[in-house]
Amino acid sequence: MPTIQQLIRKGRHSKAAKINSAALKGSPQRRGVCTR
């Protein structure tokens, strides 16, 4: 899995987008970053 910073730079759009959209409500600072 790519690092968090790599995801921020590339900002890839995938299935994770739907999952992150729900997570954004609780933690807006994690914009579109999959933290697993």
N, C-alpha and C positions, 0 to 999 in steps of 0.2 A: 504493500500500500504506500502511495506517495506521501510525503510529509505534508504537514498542514500548510506551510508556506508555499509549497509547490502547487497545492490546490488553489490557494489564493491567487497566485500569479496566473495560472492557466485558467482557473475558473471553469472547469469542465462541466458540461451539462449532461446529466445521466439520471438513472433511477433515483439516485440519492436526493435529487432536487425535491421530490415530493416529501421525502422523510424530513429533510432539513426545513422545509416550509413550516412544518408543525413545531419543530424545535426552536425556530426563530422567535416564536412568541415568548418562550421562557427565557432565552438568552440571545438577545439581538446582536451581541458582540461576536457571535459565531457565524456571521453571514455566509451561508452556503458552504460551510466547512464541515466535513464529516469527521466527527471526533469519536473514534471507536477505539 
